[in-house]
Amino acid sequence: METVILAVVIAVVVLGAIGGLVVGSRRKRPLPPPPPTAPDITAPPAEPHVGDEAEAPSDESRRTIEEVGLPGGPAPVVVEEPSAEAPAIEVPEPTAGRLVRLRSRLSRSQNALGQGLLTLLSREHLDEDTWEEVEDTLLTADVGVQPTQELVESLRERVKVLGTRTPQELRALLREELLKLVGTDVDRAVRTEPEGRTPGIVMVVGVNGTGKTTTTGKLARVLVADGRTVVLGAADTFRAAAADQLQTWGERVGAHTVRGPEAGDPASVAFDAVKEGKEMGVDVVLIDTAGRLHTKTGLMDELGKVKRVVEKHAPVDEVLLVLDATTGQNGLVQARVFAEVVDISGIVLTKLDGTAKGGIVVAVQRELGVPVKLVGLGEGADDLAPFEPEAFVDALIGE
Ligand SMILES: Nc1nc2c(ncn2[C@@H]2O[C@H](COP(=O)(O)OP(=O)(O)OP(=O)(O)O)[C@@H](O)[C@H]2O)c(=O)[nH]1
């Protein structure tokens, strides 16, 4: 019995000791960290990095900023796309009599050339020195050597015959002689009405900055003013802004512009322009070409290519060379080079309003054997005028 009691006591003591150990060891363990609660964020969340999980996509359809109303605020406003407004189509001024209307723009040439000559010829004694001054006046106005000599010779002869001279007689004499130099019996109409087919095809060529793109745009207005329909071809693909510039000119008079990719093939734009012009049934297709530097043979060759490609449709009716009247002799050099590459059929002299060298009209015609057909007398949209020899000479000598 005593043995049993002893065994029970030992068992109780051993169990107690074990329990105490377990409890004791548990108490010594550090407390587990508290469950995470939402922290107060004071700094922006870090940027995601490569390999970070993307947020789970939400199926909820997103609302646009217009749909999210402010609490208690007004109902969301529906913003409507502004309807693209068609630009107003302008009605250009008629072309008849434009040069007469714009003749005051030739005042610089009038003072230097017309008035200069009249003053010299009115001198009582026309000695050698005076005739030399006449010659200098003509040369300074860029009339050119050969035409100057012809004019001086003729004037000397006629003044001698005339004897005493009244200002009216002198004026009439000079008018006649200048008209002879400029030429009155040439067809100066821009050829846009080929027989038996439409559209007429006009190419506009010239060196950068002569006013070529502007002239093409103004010419579209000239044609529209005369009741024709026009498609423009922006084959100046080298200068990015040229196509925009041309398109703006076209839109103003309701003319469609055919364009190509920037730096694309000018010949293909020109080809497409004529194709679209045919499909649309317009009267005239005007092609603006890149302002080629006359020293760059490759570019010049390309101009020839534009013409050849266009002629797969039909012959080009008119090739207009745009020359800046203020560049004088340099303009003549350009004219010569262009004439070698394409057959120039007409000349447009721009910026005659800004020069005293109106005599370039005579010189350039002589140089190319091609008539001046249009003259630029300002930057205004309707400042391009059909060239009329009488109105031009009258403006020079001041009626
Ligand atoms: N005063 C005056 N300015 C003109 C006349 N014709 C054109 N201009 C101006 O000349 C500048 C050059 O004209 P553009 O048409 O851009 O010249 P562009 O020859 O086409 O030049 P590229 O496209 O670079 O070949 C423009 O500021 C025109 O307004 C004119 O008859 N008189």
The ligand as a Tripos MOL2 file, in Angstrom:
@<TRIPOS>MOLECULE
LIG
   32    34     1     0     0
SMALL
NO_CHARGES

@<TRIPOS>ATOM
      1 N1          6.0760   91.7510 -103.0450 N.pl3     1 LIG1
      2 C1          5.7880   90.5850 -103.6360 C.ar      1 LIG1
      3 N2          5.9950   89.4350 -102.9690 N.ar      1 LIG1
      4 C2          5.6990   88.2740 -103.5860 C.ar      1 LIG1
      5 C3          5.1850   88.2370 -104.9130 C.ar      1 LIG1
      6 N3          5.0160   86.9330 -105.2510 N.ar      1 LIG1
      7 C4          5.3990   86.1870 -104.1840 C.ar      1 LIG1
      8 N4          5.8140   86.9850 -103.1730 N.ar      1 LIG1
      9 C5          6.3270   86.5800 -101.8620 C.3       1 LIG1
     10 O1          7.5090   85.8160 -102.0130 O.3       1 LIG1
     11 C6          7.6660   84.9380 -100.9220 C.3       1 LIG1
     12 C7          8.0690   83.5540 -101.4160 C.3       1 LIG1
     13 O2          6.9490   82.9370 -102.0260 O.3       1 LIG1
     14 P1          6.7560   81.3630 -102.1030 P.3       1 LIG1
     15 O3          5.5880   81.1470 -102.9720 O.co2     1 LIG1
     16 O4          6.7560   80.7470 -100.7700 O.co2     1 LIG1
     17 O5          8.0880   80.9380 -102.8280 O.3       1 LIG1
     18 P2          8.3770   79.6090 -103.5870 P.3       1 LIG1
     19 O6          9.1120   79.9650 -104.8140 O.co2     1 LIG1
     20 O7          7.1760   78.7640 -103.7500 O.co2     1 LIG1
     21 O8          9.3500   78.9210 -102.6080 O.3       1 LIG1
     22 P3          9.5580   77.3780 -102.4940 P.3       1 LIG1
     23 O9          8.2470   76.7550 -102.2540 O.co2     1 LIG1
     24 O10        10.4900   77.3130 -101.3320 O.co2     1 LIG1
     25 O11        10.1640   76.9510 -103.7770 O.co2     1 LIG1
     26 C8          6.3450   84.9690 -100.1850 C.3       1 LIG1
     27 O12         6.4950   85.7770  -99.0460 O.3       1 LIG1
     28 C9          5.4000   85.6380 -101.1640 C.3       1 LIG1
     29 O13         4.3500   86.3360 -100.5420 O.3       1 LIG1
     30 C10         4.9880   89.4880 -105.5940 C.ar      1 LIG1
     31 O14         4.5800   89.5620 -106.7480 O.2       1 LIG1
     32 N5          5.2980   90.6260 -104.9010 N.ar      1 LIG1
@<TRIPOS>BOND
     1     1     2 1
     2     2     3 ar
     3     2    32 ar
     4     3     4 ar
     5     4     5 ar
     6     4     8 ar
     7     5     6 ar
     8     5    30 ar
     9     6     7 ar
    10     7     8 ar
    11     8     9 1
    12     9    10 1
    13     9    28 1
    14    10    11 1
    15    11    12 1
    16    11    26 1
    17    12    13 1
    18    13    14 1
    19    14    15 2
    20    14    16 1
    21    14    17 1
    22    17    18 1
    23    18    19 2
    24    18    20 1
    25    18    21 1
    26    21    22 1
    27    22    23 2
    28    22    24 1
    29    22    25 1
    30    26    27 1
    31    26    28 1
    32    28    29 1
    33    30    31 2
    34    30    32 ar
@<TRIPOS>SUBSTRUCTURE
     1 LIG1         1 GROUP 0 **** ****
